[in-house]
Amino acid sequence: QVQLVESGGGLVQAGGSLRLSCAASGRTFSTYAMGWFRQAPGKERDFVISISRSGANTYYADSVKGRFTISRENAKNTVYLQMNSLKPEDTAVYYCAASGSSYLTRTDESDYWGQGTQVTVSS
């Protein structure tokens, strides 16, 4: 079992930045691909960004390329999401996810989910 706990959400003005963190329990963090998904009210949960087990590969949704970056510290069992140039359309609950697969770009590839953290971007 892996437990994921997100932190760092909040309210920010358009153009601002936020960094989300996701702390994972357990000793097998480095064996999981990690990612972030988001869900706006009335919409489905969508893929945002992910990183491979070693951190060598990253995958992005087109909507966040050039603005969001993901990184991980396996020694700290933590993955980070740095969000820059935020837009009102980035407003959503952001969920951390872990997958035992090599890739994580779809919700059905995730084995574990965090509880989510709210990000609100005001115009």
C-alpha positions as CSV (number, residue, x, y, z in Angstrom):
1,Q,0.0,0.0,0.0
2,V,1.1,3.5,-0.8
3,Q,-0.4,6.6,0.8
4,L,-0.1,9.9,-0.9
5,V,-0.5,13.3,0.8
6,E,-0.6,16.5,-1.3
7,S,0.1,19.9,0.0
8,G,0.8,23.4,-1.4
9,G,-2.5,24.3,-3.0
10,G,-4.2,27.7,-2.5
11,L,-5.4,30.9,-4.1
12,V,-3.1,32.7,-6.6
13,Q,-3.6,35.5,-9.1
14,A,-3.3,34.8,-12.8
15,G,0.4,34.9,-13.8
16,G,1.5,33.7,-10.4
17,S,3.2,30.5,-9.3
18,L,2.5,27.6,-6.9
19,R,4.4,24.5,-6.0
20,L,2.6,21.4,-5.0
21,S,4.2,18.6,-3.1
22,C,3.1,15.0,-2.7
23,A,4.6,12.9,0.0
24,A,4.4,9.1,-0.3
25,S,4.5,6.5,2.4
26,G,6.4,3.2,2.1
27,R,9.8,2.1,1.0
28,T,9.0,1.5,-2.7
29,F,8.5,5.0,-3.9
30,S,11.3,4.7,-6.5
31,T,9.4,1.8,-8.2
32,Y,6.4,4.0,-9.1
33,A,5.9,6.4,-11.9
34,M,4.3,9.5,-10.3
35,G,2.0,12.1,-11.8
36,W,-0.5,14.8,-11.3
37,F,-4.1,15.0,-12.5
38,R,-6.7,17.7,-12.0
39,Q,-10.4,17.9,-11.9
40,A,-12.4,21.0,-12.4
41,P,-16.1,21.2,-11.2
42,G,-18.4,19.3,-13.4
43,K,-15.5,17.9,-15.5
44,E,-13.6,14.6,-15.7
45,R,-10.2,14.1,-14.0
46,D,-7.6,14.9,-16.6
47,F,-3.9,14.1,-16.9
48,V,-1.5,17.0,-16.3
49,I,2.0,15.8,-16.0
50,S,4.0,12.7,-14.9
51,I,7.6,11.5,-14.3
52,S,9.2,8.1,-14.7
53,R,10.5,6.0,-11.8
54,S,14.1,7.3,-12.2
55,G,13.0,10.8,-13.1
56,A,14.7,10.6,-16.5
57,N,11.4,11.0,-18.5
58,T,8.6,13.4,-18.1
59,Y,5.2,13.7,-19.9
60,Y,3.1,16.8,-20.2
61,A,-0.4,17.7,-21.3
62,D,-0.3,20.2,-24.1
63,S,-2.1,22.7,-21.9
64,V,0.7,23.0,-19.4
65,K,3.8,22.6,-21.6
66,G,6.3,25.4,-20.9
67,R,4.5,26.4,-17.7
68,F,4.5,23.3,-15.4
69,T,7.4,21.1,-14.4
70,I,7.5,17.9,-12.3
71,S,10.4,16.6,-10.3
72,R,11.0,13.9,-7.7
73,E,13.3,13.2,-4.8
74,N,13.3,9.5,-4.3
75,A,15.3,9.8,-1.1
76,K,12.5,11.9,0.4
77,N,9.6,10.0,-1.2
78,T,8.3,13.2,-2.6
79,V,7.2,14.5,-6.0
80,Y,6.8,18.1,-6.8
81,L,4.7,20.1,-9.3
82,Q,6.0,23.6,-10.0
83,M,3.3,25.7,-11.7
84,N,4.2,29.0,-13.3
85,S,2.3,31.5,-15.4
86,L,-1.0,30.2,-13.9
87,K,-4.2,30.9,-15.7
88,P,-7.8,30.9,-14.4
89,E,-8.4,27.7,-16.4
90,D,-5.8,25.9,-14.3
91,T,-8.3,26.1,-11.4
92,A,-9.1,22.6,-10.2
93,V,-8.5,20.0,-7.5
94,Y,-5.1,18.6,-8.2
95,Y,-4.5,14.9,-7.4
96,C,-1.2,13.1,-6.9
97,A,-1.1,9.6,-8.4
98,A,1.3,6.6,-8.3
99,S,1.5,3.9,-10.9
100,G,3.4,0.6,-11.0
101,S,3.4,0.9,-14.8
102,S,6.2,2.4,-16.8
103,Y,4.0,5.3,-17.9
104,L,1.3,7.3,-16.2
105,T,-0.8,9.4,-18.5
106,R,-4.3,8.0,-17.9
107,T,-6.4,7.8,-14.8
108,D,-6.8,4.0,-15.3
109,E,-3.0,3.6,-15.1
110,S,-2.9,4.9,-11.5
111,D,-2.8,2.4,-8.7
112,Y,-3.0,5.0,-5.9
113,W,-4.4,8.5,-5.4
114,G,-4.0,11.3,-3.0
115,Q,-6.9,13.1,-1.4
116,G,-6.4,16.2,-3.6
117,T,-5.5,19.8,-3.1
118,Q,-7.4,22.8,-4.4
119,V,-5.8,25.3,-6.7
120,T,-7.7,28.5,-7.5
121,V,-6.4,31.0,-10.0
122,S,-8.1,34.4,-9.9
123,S,-8.3,36.7,-13.0
